[in-house]
Amino acid sequence: MTTVHEPTVTTTGELSVWPASTTEQHRGDLAVGGVPLAEVADRFGTPVYVLDEAEVRDRCRTYRHAFPDAEVLYAAKAFMCRAMVHWMDEEGLGLDVCSAGELELAVTTGFPPERIVLHGNAKSPRDLETALRLGVGRIVIDSPSEIARLAAAVGPGGRQKVMVRVVPGISAGGHDKIRTGTDDQKFGLSIADGYAQHAIARILDQPQLELTGLHCHLGSQITSVKPYLLAVRRMVGLMARLHKQHGVVLPELDLGGGHGIAYRPGEEALDLTTLARKVRAELTEACAAAGLPVPRLIIEPGRAIAGPAGVAVYHVLAVKRTGAHTFVAVDGGMSDNPRPALYGVRYAPRLVGRHSTAPTASVTVVGRHCEAGDVLASDVELPDDIHPGDLLAVPVAGAYHLSMASGYNMVGRPPLVAVRDGQARLLVRRESLDDIRSRDVGL
């Protein structure tokens, strides 16, 4: 296993991690997409997620521009709804999905199934049946047991394009729980122990399966280019061995996603322009040295497209001063954002809707749930006169918030509102008590 580090680009400025459309229309009154956040809170209630459509689209175009010859797949697990699927289609991206549910939503929204890739370390029979029924473009094989199951499901005379998820033995990512390029986690097949090579040989013996390429995903929140370059070298090395052993030339190489973003001003983020330039050069050089044609590159950004486009807005319910600590409790918490509890992620909440002249003080923003670990932001600077009824907005809330939201304490999942050109529209409604009750069918 190789661990790599390198200096990365940083962003500065008070609003650097907010959507580019963010403006301060009046002192303390922030607007996103031309819509004041206080207006969104008043109209739709809180907690509420706000998603800047223009920011999402701009980030899609940035990827298309940086990787003009690559296939860009949006990792739908970051956040998915019908409008998001529609935007990805219009912006020319494909989709990377992880379940029959995500796949069905995409296809019933009108997304072309041939531009969808199905992932998953433990695909259910329903996942595979749905993928084959809807004509998904590729299925990424993640374990040896999937090979025979998938070939049998395809049936005689059928053919399904597949890739193999390979573990290249590279440690990269912002937290142990989101590092997936090493041999000690649940995803993929290892190069080091030969499992990847053995699985590939079995796939090549299955006439129902067409192996189009190799896939790897190193982890999430990667802010260094170097792990991707090392992955290119190792994956091309495996491609060269497969060519020598089986005479096969694979036309595709998927490097996954995991592109790191800044959650607070001054944090490191992956430099996309540098990544594209260096990966392209490394791939060309490695293939030339191996005597192979350059495969088509596939990348799978999710968080880097959705994350910075989102803002979560809360009402303050209580302010409690205990000893040296001040706790600001809001009307959401770990049910709408479990990431601080899971990964220790740090956010930069901001008072919105009014201007305060009070000095700032260090506070901890906590949620309403019955857990000591229900903390949204520790040791952040907020005005010392913050009080119940105030609004707090948390930027970089577009990825892994609603998609990971839970029904804890039966508070209901928040709605999601899209903003653009001064207009706000509801994309996902708030989960109601009637929704919760309707699932409880027994006594």
N, C-alpha and C positions, 0 to 999 in steps of 0.2 A: 504494500500500500504506500502511495506517495502523497505527501501533503505539500501543497504549494502556496506561496504567499507572494504578493507584490503590491506596491503602492497603487492607489486608485484615485479616481477623480472625486472631488468633494464639491458639495453645493453649499452656498452660504446665502444669507439674507432671510429676513423674518418670514417671508412668504414663499421661500424657495421650494418647499415641499407641497405647496398648494397647487391646485389646477392653474394653468396659465391664465385662465380667464378671471381669476380672483381679483376683485377690486374692493377698495374701501370707499363706499359711496358716501358715507357720513362717518364721522369719527367713531370707530369701534363697530361699525355696521358693515360686515363683510358680505359681498355678493359673489356668487359663483355662477358663471354662465349668464350674467346679467340679472340674476334673481337673488334678492337679499335672503340670507339664511334664516333670519328672524321671520321673514314672510313664509318660508317653507315650513318652519316649525309651527307657525300659527295656523297654517292651512291644513297640514297633514298630521300634526301632533308630533310628539317625541316619545321615544327615540325614533329617528328617521335617518335613512341613508340618502345622500344626495350624490348623483352621478352626473358628471359633466360629459355630455355626448361628444362635444367637439374635441375634448381632451382624449377620449377613447379613440376617436377617428384619427386624430393627429398622430397618436402613438402607433397606430396601425401603419400609417403612411411612412412614419420614420423607419419602421422595420422594413417595409417594402423598398424604401430608398436605400437603406444600408445593405440589404441583402437582395439585390435585384434578380440574381440568378437562383436564389434559394426558394424553397417552399416554406412559407411561414404558416404554422398552425397555432391558433389560439388555444391555450390550455384551459378548457372550459371549467375545470374544477375550481379555478380562482374565483370566478363568478359567472353565472349563466342565467339568462332569462331570454324570452323570445326576442325582445328588442336587441339584446346583445348579439344573439345569433344573426339577426337581420343585418346589424352593422358590420359584423365580420364578413358576411357574404358580400355586401356592397363594397367593402374595402379590399376584397380579393384575398382574404386569408382563408385557410382551411381550419378545421377543428380537430382538437385532440380531446376525446371523451373517455370516461372511465367506467361507464355503466350503461345498461339498457335504458335507464331513465334519462340520462343526458343525451343519449343517442336518439331516442324517440322524440324528445323535445326539439332537438335540432332538425330532424327530418320532417316532423309535422309542422315546423315553422317554415319549411320550404328550402332548407339548406341541402345542397347536392350531396348525397351520401358518398359519392366517390371521392369527395374532398375531406372525408372524415377518417380519422385513425382511432381505433379502439385500443386502449391500454388496460392494464390491471394485473396485479400479481396473483389474483385468485378469481378469475372470471367464472361467473355462474353459468349453468346451462342456459338460463334465460338471456344472459349477456351475449353468448355466442349465437344462440338461435336468432335473436333480434338483429345482430350484426349481419348475419347471412341473409336473413329475410329482407332487410332493408338495403342490402348491397353496399356495405361499408367498404371504403377504399382499401384499407389495410388493417390487419389485426397484428398487434405486437405480441409475439409469444414470449411468455415470461417464465415458464417452467416446462420441464420435459413432459409432464402429464398432459399438457394442452395439445401436444402434437397429434397424438392418436385421437383424442376427443374431437379436435377440430377437423381432422381429415375424415373421420366417420360422419360428422355432422354435415360436411360439404357433400359427401356421397359420391358414388361413381359417376364420372363424366363431368363433375363440377370442378371449379378452380377458384381458389381464394388467394389473393396476394397477402403475404405475411412478411413481418420483420422479426428479428430476434433481439431481445433486450440483453445487452452484454454488460457485465460489471467490469470496468477497466482497472479497478484497484486504485482509485484516486479519491482522496479525502478533500472535499470542498463544500462550503456552505456555512450559513450563519449560526447553526446550532446542531448539536449531535442528532437531534430528532429529525432533522431535515437534510442529512447527508446520506445520499443514496448511491454513491459511486464506489463504495467500499464493499469488501467481501463479507462483512459481518451484519448485514441487514437483509430484509425480506425480498428485495427486488432483484430480478435479473439472474443471469447465468454467468458464472465467473470464467474469465480467461485463464486465471492462474491455475485452477484445478482441472481444467480441460472440459468442464461441463458445457461451456458454450460451444466448443468445437464438436463435441459429441451430439448435442442437440441439433446443430446445423447439419451434420451428416445425416441424421434421421429425417430432417425436413426435406433434404434433397432427394431422399428415397420415396417421398410421398408425392405421387402424381397430382393429387388434389391441391397441393400447396405450392405456390410460386413464391420463392424467396426473393424479395426485391432489394433487401439491404439489411444493415445492422443499425441498432438503436442503442444509445446510452443516455443516461441522465445522471449528472453528478450530484445534484442536490439543489437546494434553494438558497436564495439570498447570497449568491456568489458575486463578489465584487472585484475579482481578479480575472484577467484574461488567461493567465498561464495554465490553469487547470484545463481549459478548453483546448489549448494547443497540445498539451500532453495527451488528452483524450484523442485528438485527431491522429497523433502518431501511433498510439496503441491500437486504435480501430483500423487504421490503414495497414498496420502490421498484421493484424488478424485477417484482413481482406487478402493480403498477399499470400498468407499461408493457405487460405481456402482456395485461392486460385491455383497454387502449386499442387495441393492435394486432390482437388476435385475439378479443376479446370473451369471453375465458375467465376464470372466477373459480375459483381454486384453493383447495380446502377445507383443505389441510394445510400446515404449516410445521414442518420438522424442524431444530432448532438443534444437533443432535449432542450430544456430551458434553464430555469433557475437564475435568471439574470437579476442581480441585486439592485434594489432601489433604496433611496434614503427615506427614512421615516421621520427624521428630525433634521432641522437645518445643521449643516456642517458634516453630516454623516456621509460615508462613502457610498458610491453607486457605481455600477458597471458602466464603463465607457463603451457604448454600443458601436460607435464609429471605429474605434480601435479594435474591438472584438471582430467586427466584420472584416476589416482589412487584414488582420493578422491570421485569422482562421482561414481565409481564402488563400493567403500566401502559404501557410503551413500545409494545407490540404494539397495544393498544387505541387509543392516541393516533395511531400511524402509520397504522393502517387507517382511522380516522375522517378523517384529513387526506387520504387517498387516495380516500376514498369507497368503500372495500371492506368487506365483512363480515370479522369477525375469524376467521382460520383456526384450526383445532384445532392446538394446539402439541404437538410430539413432542420428547422429550429422550432421550438415550442414555447414561446413566451406566454405567460399568463398574468402573473403579478405585475410585470413591468408594463403591461397595457392597461389593466383594470385598476391596480392599486392607487396610483397617484391621481386618478380621475375621481375618486370617491371621498366624501366627507361624511362623518357621522355627527349628528346634532342631538344633544341631550339637554334636558332641564335639570338644574340643580334642585335637589329635594331637601338636603340638609347640609349644614356646616358644623362640624364637631371639632372642638379644640381640646385635645387630651395631652396634658404635659407639654412636651416639646413638639408634638405632632398636630397638624391640622388636616382633617379628613373632609373632603368635599364629595358628598354622595350624590350620584345622578340616577336618573330613572331607567338606566340600562345596566350593562355590565357584562359578565362573562357569558350570558346567554346570547348576546349579539356580537360579542368579540372575545372569544376564548383564547386568543393568541398570547396576550401577556401571561396568562396562567400556564399555557402550554410551553411557550418558548422564551418567556421573559422579555418579550418585545417591548420597546419603549416608544411612547408617543409624545406629541407636543400639543396638548389641548390649548384652546384659546377662548377667552371670553368674547362673545359676539352679541350684537343687538343693543349694546350700550357702551359708552366710553367711560372709563374709570380714570380718575386722577390719583387714586390711592397708590402708595408704594406696593411693589410686589412682595410676595412671601412664598416660601417653599411649602407646597401642600401635596397631599396624595389624593388623587381622584379615584374613588372607589365606586363599585356598583351596588345594586340593591339586593343582591342575592345572599343567601345564608351560607356563605363560605368566606373564611378569612383571606383566602387567595383571590377573591373577587376584586382585583385591583386593575384599573385601566391605565393609570399613569402615576408612577412614584416620583416624588421629589421634583415637581415641576413648579415653575414660577407663574403665579396668577395674582391678580390684584387682591390686596388684603381685605377689601370691602366686599368680596364675593359673598352672595347670600342666596337663600332659596328663591327660586323663580328666575334666576339668571340662566342664560343659555351658554353652554360650552360646545364648541365645535372641534372635532378631532380630524385632522387631514390624513391622507393616505389610507382611506378606509374602503377602497373599492374592491380589494381582493381578500378572500378568506375571512370575510365578516359574515355577510348573509349566507354564503355557501356553507359555513361551519356553524351557523346559529342553531341553538337548541331550544327545547321546550322547558328548560329548567325553571322550576317554581311556577310553571304555567303562566308566565307573563305575556307570552305571545311574541312571535318574531316581528321585527319592525318592517315598515313599508320601505320601498325604494322608489325614489323620485328622480327622473331625468330632467336636467336643465339645459337649455340652449337658447341663445338669442333672446333672453328676457322672458322665456316661457318655461313653466314647470309642468310636467305631466307624470302621472302615477304609472309606474311600470309593474310593480309588485305591491299588492295591497297588504295592509297590516293583518297579521293572523289574529283572529278574534276568539273570544271565549266560546262562541258557537262552533268555530272550527275545532277547538280542543275537545269540546263536549261530544261532537259528532263521531269522534274516533273511539270514544269510550262506550262500547256496545253491550257490556255484560254487567250483571249484578252477582 
